[in-house]
């Protein structure tokens, strides 16, 4: 099992938007969902994606997308615009839940049986990390994690880094999935000096 938590500072918390970019950069959320859950011809059933939407009008909202139960989805942005509008207006979609919940509450719950990792360029090198059986990765959106949120997350986990380059959140997720896939198949990556 692996989980990704994206903290979206501006992600809209209602269904009233004309396009995905006007929705507080829900396009970043969409990209991270695709990177977290989708394979070339399938869905990662061992993965859960969480988005904390902290934009107007009523933050925070916790959107959980469970790879084990998600249905009726594709990777294209238009499909996800429709899904976002649907679930943010209170309707249901298989595998997706939306609730009024704080980031802190979820992280406390997950940390009781998972290893928490906060992505940050200045963290411990990813090659020196033991991810355990149930890693949870915390990422910021295009703005980054607020300092208070990062500080809270670090009470429960450690800061790790993919290198000095600042990658897009979706790219970080893709890289982490690749590393974890290699570890699961017994072919972990090795550091080359």
Buried (B, 14 or more C-beta within 10 A) or exposed (E): BBBBBBBBBBBBBBBEBEEBEEBBBBBBBBBBBBBBBBEEEEBBEEBBBBBBBBBEEEBBBBBBBBBEEBEEBEBEBEEBBEBBBBBBEEEEBEBBBBEEBEBBEBBEEBBEEBBBBBBBEEBEEBBEBEBEEBBBBBBBBEEBBBEEBBEBBBEBBBBBBBEEEEBBBBBBBBBBBEBBEEBEEEEEEEEEE
